[in-house]
Amino acid sequence: MFEGLSKRLNGALRNLSGRGRISEANVREAMAEVRTALLEADVAHEVVDRFCSEVVEDALGAEVTKSLKPGEQMVGIVHQRLVELMGPDASEIRFVEPGPTVILMSGLQGSGKTTTCGKLAAKFKSEGRRTLLVAADLQRPAAVEQLRTVAEQVQAQAPGRGEVLFHGEPERCAEYGGAVGVAVDVARRGLAEGRRSGCDVVIVDTAGRLHVDDELMKELRAVDRAIEAHQILLVVDAMTGQDALRSAKAFHEAMSVDGIVLTKFDSDTRGGAALSVRQVTGAPIKFIGTGEKFAALEAFHAERIAGRILGMGDVVSLVEKAQQEVSEEEAEELMQKMSKGRLGLDDFLKQLQTIRRMGPIKQLLGMLPGVGGMLKDLPLEDGPLDRLQGIVHAMTPAERRDPGVIDRSRIARISRGSASERAEVSRLLKQFETMRKMGGQLAGAGGRMAAMRSMQTGGLPTKGSTQTASPKSRFKSRKRR
């Protein structure tokens, strides 16, 4: 996302490079291009006008520091305004004590509500929570079975000590026919089941429409009154541009949603919804969906997204993705092998598989500073990783442990077994040997740096904190309709 917008914005701001100072003329010239770029990205017209006027106001008369060029300072001003435009960050779900915390999912048909229910359940499972998914979308019988399948898949595949349960009444679909009371009954019984089962979270999936209408809003409000949801999340398809903004505004005016989940954030779209939805609705963006897998749900951080838009990268999110896939024990074991020069191709294969789980290569590289803008026209696919894995799988366990034993005859056998050229096998072995030597040097340097940091901090770890809210305080904070 944001590839086209990022290119246009960076081009406009680069025009300030080499200027001795920021003047009104060159600022307004640059912001005229920025305005065009934002409108072409499908950002709401009123949001664009407000944003551009605020940037101009900030920039005029700003002193250029000795360490920054005018273009760099302008990037900083735009970055700060982008953060304010999309923020503040509010991704944490506040859990009530005693539970269960009730989350009502809303959104148009096809926005990704059911998949997002599964992603949230996977997130809570990884945190050790017990979650019940309730199928209150009775408009389509297939929707009930779809949520059941999602619940079963998350329970079977998602990591974590938690548990994912399902409540659905597909037989009620025949008598639904748009009757609000039927959906309310299912949601109410689902909540009762969640309480009996000792669930920490109950997620209620509701009916959608192809467009917003009074009947849909009437049903959602009735379900909300029946279950007294602690959080109402609105799922918005980031690919739908202005249509997404209009529907989001209608939902928020009718139900006062607590947060927004932007789906299909990994797609090559113009990105206008992400930049506008916070300002148009007043509700914070809580999560973004970055792929089809259940783990592809990220907390929304305005500062990081602003960095991606301006080509500054998002190294923090990249590191967090890696930490989700690699445990501290695995990292320590790998570091020990690197420092002793015992890294094998099995370890290399494990790292490749870790990269594959983190997401598409193009998406990962786009998080590196200065790299995102260079990726637009490059054919970056995951095919080469498949070929590397195939070559390693064609080796014997002994060869993977000690690649040094692989001679010409073995290279020929491996190339035949992996349907690759001998030169590819030889190139992989040379690159791996170089990586192993560099790894030993880096591991030694890393150990020394870690020791220095430990001495500086006294070896004290830092811990995060979690927040909970009582049901009463939660109910008071959201206006009932």
N, C-alpha and C positions, 0 to 999 in steps of 0.2 A: 504493500500500500504506500501511497504518497510518492511513487517514483516520478510521475510527471510533475507534480506540485514541487517536489524537492528540487528538480532540475531547474524549473522556472524561477523559484525563489533564490536559489544560489546564483543563477545567472544575473538576476536583478541586483542582488547585493554585491556581487563581484564588481559591478560597474563602479562602485565607490572606491575600489582599491586604487591606490596611487594618488588619491586626492589628499591635499594637505590638511583639509579640515572638513567637518560636516557642515554644509551650508543648506539654507532653505531650498535653494534651487535643485541641488543634486539629491537631497532627501526626497523632495516631492517627485522628482523624476523617477527615482528608484521605487517609491511607493506606488506610483501609477502602474508600474509593471507588476508589483506584488499584488495590487488590487485585481488586475486582470487574471493573474495566476490563480488567485483564490476563487474568483467567480467561475473560472473554467473548471476548477476542482469541485464545483457544486456546493460551495459554502454559501450559507444563507446571506442574501443581499444586505440585510440590516447588520448582520454580524461583521461582514467585510467592511462596511462603512465605519462602524465603531472601532474596529481593530486598527484600520489604517490611520484614522484620525488620532488615536492614542499613541501609535508609534511615531507619527510625525511630531506630536506634541513632546514626546520624550526626547526625540533626537535633536530638535531645534535648539541650538545654543549649547548642546552637550560638549564639554571639553574633551578633546581626544587625548588620552593619556599617552605618556611616552612609550609605554610598552605595547600599545595597540594602534593599528592602522584604522582609518575611518571605516573601512569595510568590515573589519573585525568588530569594531565597537557597535556598528549597526546590526550585525548578526546577534550580538549580545542583547541589544534592545528588543529585537524581534523575538528572540528566544524567550525572554522574560514575559513578553506580552502573550506569546503562544501558551506558555505555562498557565498564566492567569486566565486565558480564554478557555482552556480545557479543564482546569483544576477547580477546586482543590481535590487532592487525592482522598478517596473515601472507600477503599476497596474492602475494608474489613467488615465481615458479617458480625453483628453484635448478637451474641447468644444470651438467651434468658435463663435464669435459674429460679425455680426448677424448670426443666424443659417440658415438652419439646419446643424448640424455636420453629415457628411456622413461616414458610416462605411461599408467597403466591407468585407464580410465573405468568406474565401476560405478554401479548404481542400479536402481530398479524400472522395469518397462516403462511407457513413457509419461511418465517424469520429465523427458525432454528430453536424454538422453545424446548422441544423434547430432547434434542441433543444437548442443549445447555443444562437441562435437568440432570442428565447423566454426568456431564462434566462437573457440576457442583457436587453431585453425590460422590464422584471419584475423589474430589478435593477433600470432602469431609471424611471419607473412608481413610485417606492417607493420614488424617489427623486423629484417627482412632474413634470417630463418631459413628453412631448408628443412625442411619437415614432411611426414611420411608418415602417412596415416590408414589403419589396418588394421581391416578388417571381420571381427571374431571373433565377431559375433553371428550364429550359424548357425541359431538357432531359427526365424527367419522369413526366407525368401529375399528378401522385400522389403526387409529391413533392410540387406542387402549393397548392393543397388541404391540405396537411399536414401543411404547413406554415400558411394557413388561419385558420385551427383549433387551432394551437398554439397561434396565435394572439388573437383569441376569448377567449381561456382559460385564457391567461394572463390577458386580460382586465376584465374578470369576476371574477377571483380568486385571483390574486396578489393584495396585499395591496398597498395603496398609492393614492395620489391625481392626479397622472398623467393619461395619456390615451395611449392606444395602438391601432393603426389603421393598415389596411392591403391594399396592392395593388397587384393584380395578374391578369394575362390575360391567363387563362387556354386554351382558344380557339387558342392561338398562338402556343401551343405545337405541333399541327398537322403539321404546316408549318415550324417548327424548323429544324429538321433533321440535326442538327449540324451547321446550318447557324448562324454565329457569329452575323450578323446584326439584327436578330430577338431578341436575348437576349439583345443586346445593346439598341434596341428600347424600350423594356420593362423596363429596368433599367432607361433609360433617362426619360420616362413618369412617372415612379414611383417617381423619384426625383422631377419632376415638380409638382406632386400631393402633395408631402411633403411640398414644398414651399407654394403652394396655401392653404394648410391646417394649416399653421403656426406651423409645427412640429419643435421640438428642435433637434431631431435625426432621421436620415433615415438609416436603416440597410438593406443592399442588400444581399440576400441569393443567391449564385451562384451555377452553376453546378459542380458536382464532377465526378470523374472517379474511377474505381477500382485501377488504378495506374496512375502515372504521364505520360502525353503524350503531344506532341507539340500542338495538337488541343485544348486541355484544356487550356494551357498557353496562346495561341493566343486569345482565347475567354476572359479569365480573364483580359488580358492586354487591350483589346478593351473596355470592360465594365469599367475598371478603368479610361481610357482616357476620356470616355464619361461622367462619373459622377464626375471625379476629387475627388476621395475619400480622406478624411482627415486621415483616419486610415484604414490600411489593416490588418485584424486579420487572422491568420492561426490557424485552429482548428485541433488538433492532438490527435489521440486516444492513450492514455498512455499505453494501453495493447499491442500495436503492436511492441514494442521494436525497433530493428534495422530498420525495415521497416518504422517506424514512423520517424526515423532520416533521412533516405534517402529521403523520400518524403518532409520533412520539409526543407531540404537543397535545393532540386530542386525548391520548391516554392519560397524560399527566393532569390535564384539566379535569378529567372525569374521576380519576382515582387517586391523585396525589402520590405518584410512584416514589419509592425511596432510592432507587438507583437504576442504572441502565447497563445492560450487557450488549456490547457491540459484537456481532458475529461476522464471520467471513472477513476478518481483519487482515488475513494473509493474502487476500486476493489482490489482483492488480487493478485497483479501482482508484477513483479520483480523491477519495478521502474526505469529502465535504461533510459527511455525517459526523465523523469524529471531531471535526473542528467546530461544528455548529450545535450539536445536540445538547451540550451542557448549557449554552446560553439560551437556546430556544425553549427548553423545558424547565430549567432551573434545577433539575435533578442531576446528581453527580454520576459520572461513568465509573462503574465499579470494576467490571471485568471486560476483557476482550478475548474473543475466540480466535485462535491463530492456526486452526487446522481441524481435521476431522477426528483425530484421536481424542480419547477422554482426558488425556493429560494436557491437551492443547487449550488451556484456559489460563490466562495471565491476569494478575492484578493490574489495574490501570494506573500508570504513573505519568502524570502530565509532563513532568520534566524530561522523562526518558523519551516519550513520543515526540516532544518538541525537538529533542536532539536528533532523532531519526529524520524528521522533516527537513532539518537544516544541514543534514549530512554530517552531523557530529557523532553519529553512532550511538550505541546503547550497550556499552560493555557490561554494565551492572546486570542487565537482564540476561546477557549471554552467560555470565558467570553463574547466575542463579539457575539457568537451565542446566548447566553442567553439574552444579551441586545436587540438583534433583535426581540426576542419573548416576552419579558416582558417590558412594558413601565415603566417609572419612577414613574408614579402615582400608577400602580399596585404594584410595589415593595414597595412603601411607605405604601400603604394600608395593604399589607401582613405583613410588619414590625410592624405596629400598632397593628394588631391582635395578632401577636406573643408576643409582649411585654405585652399585657393585658391578655394573655392566652385564647383568643377567637378563636383560629384557629380551623376550622371545616373541616370535610371530603370533603366538596365541594371545599375548598381551596386546600386540598391535591390532589383531582382529577384534579383540574386546573393545578397544578404543574406537575402531570404525563403527562397531555396532552401537556404541554409546552416541556417536555423532548422528547416526541415522535416527535414533530415538529422539534426539533433541529437535529435529525438524529438518526441512529442506535446506540444502547447502546454500542456495541463494539467499534464503531468509537469514541464516546464521551469519554469512559474510556481510550482509547488509547492516548488521549491528556493530561492525568495526568502523571506527572513525575514518572518514574520508573514502571508504570503500563503496558505500551504498550507491553513490552517483555513477560509479563506473560499471555497475552490474546490469544496467538496463538492456543493453544490446548483446551481452555475452551469453553464449549457450551453456549456462551452468545447469547441469542435470545431475541426478544421482547415479547415472549409469556407470561412470568410472569406479565408484565405490563398489558396485556390484561385481565389476571385473576383478578388483583387488581381492574382494572376499572369495571369489571363485578360485583365484590363484592360490591363496592361502589354504583353502579347503582341499585343494588337490595335493597338498603336501602330507607327509606322514607325521604323526605326533613327534617323532624324534627330530625331523627336519624343522618343525615349527619351534621346538625348544631350542635348537642350535642350528641356525641357518648356515653356519660356517661349513657344515658337512655337505652342502649342496654343490655338486660339481656339474660339469657339462651334461653328462648322461642323465642326471637327475633333473636338470633344467628342462631337457627334452621331454622327459616323462611328465613333468608338471605342466608344461605347455600343452601337451596332448590332452591331459586330464582336465584342464581348465578351458580348452578351446581358445587358447591365446597364443600369441607369438612368443618365441624364445626371448626376443629382445625385451618384451614386456616383463617377463619373469626376471631377467637379469637386471632390468632397471629397478624393479621393486626391491630386489635384494640389495642393490647398491644404495638406494635411498634409505632403506631400513638400517643398513650399517652406519650410514652417516648420522641418521637420527639417533641411533643407540649411543654413538660417541658423544654427540652433542648433549644427549640426555644425561649422561654421566657428569659432564661438566656443569650443566644447569642444576642438577640435583645437588652437587656439592656447593654451588653458589647459593642455592635456595636454602640449604641447611644452615649456612652461615648467616644469611639474612634473617631467618626465623629465630636463630639464637639471639641475634642483636635485638630484634623486636621484643623477644621475651624478656631480655634484660631491661629494656626501656619501660615495659609495662608492668614489670614485676611478676609476669606470668599469670596475671589475672584475666580470666575470660569475661566477656560481656554477654549479658543475657537480655533478650527481648521480654516484653510483657504482654499479657493478653487482657482483653477487656470483656466484661460481661455487663449486661444491663438487666434490671429487674423488669418484669412484665409491665408493672404499673408505669414506670418511667418511659418505657417504649410506647405504650398506648397514648400517653399524654403528648409525646413528641410528634405524633402524626394525626393530622386533622381527619376526622371521620366524615364521610359523606353519605 
